[in-house]
Amino acid sequence: YAFDVGIISIIGRLDDERKEELKRNYCVVDKGYNSFFNRIPGTSYHKAIL
């Protein structure tokens, strides 16, 4: 719910497909922020910086 409220306040209304895509991408970046810094392919950090 908080993610949806944040999206509406920052971007405005989005169709469901775009909102789900943004949510998936946000989760990848979030996992990258909370991971050990390395550039090994396949790790959460590496996926987040791509």
C-alpha positions as CSV (number, residue, x, y, z in Angstrom):
1,Y,0.0,0.0,0.0
2,A,2.8,2.5,0.9
3,F,4.5,1.9,-2.5
4,D,1.2,2.7,-4.3
5,V,0.7,5.9,-2.3
6,G,4.3,6.9,-3.0
7,I,3.9,6.4,-6.7
8,I,0.7,8.4,-6.9
9,S,2.2,11.3,-5.0
10,I,5.5,11.3,-7.0
11,I,4.4,10.3,-10.5
12,G,0.6,10.4,-10.5
13,R,-1.7,7.7,-11.8
14,L,-0.1,4.7,-13.7
15,D,-1.8,1.8,-15.4
16,D,-1.4,-1.5,-13.5
17,E,1.2,-2.9,-15.9
18,R,3.5,0.1,-15.5
19,K,3.1,0.1,-11.8
20,E,4.0,-3.6,-11.4
21,E,7.1,-3.0,-13.7
22,L,8.2,-0.1,-11.5
23,K,7.6,-2.2,-8.4
24,R,9.7,-5.0,-9.7
25,N,12.5,-2.6,-10.6
26,Y,12.3,-0.9,-7.3
27,C,12.7,-4.3,-5.5
28,V,15.9,-5.0,-7.5
29,V,17.4,-1.7,-6.6
30,D,16.3,-2.0,-3.0
31,K,18.0,-5.4,-2.7
32,G,21.1,-3.9,-4.3
33,Y,21.3,-1.1,-1.7
34,N,21.1,-3.7,1.1
35,S,23.8,-6.0,-0.3
36,F,27.6,-6.2,-0.1
37,F,29.4,-4.0,-2.6
38,N,30.9,-6.2,-5.4
39,R,30.7,-6.4,-9.1
40,I,30.3,-10.1,-9.5
41,P,27.6,-11.0,-12.1
42,G,24.5,-12.5,-10.6
43,T,24.7,-10.7,-7.2
44,S,22.0,-8.4,-6.0
45,Y,24.4,-5.4,-6.2
46,H,25.4,-6.2,-9.8
47,K,21.7,-6.5,-10.8
48,A,20.9,-3.2,-9.2
49,I,23.6,-1.2,-11.0
50,L,22.8,-2.5,-14.5
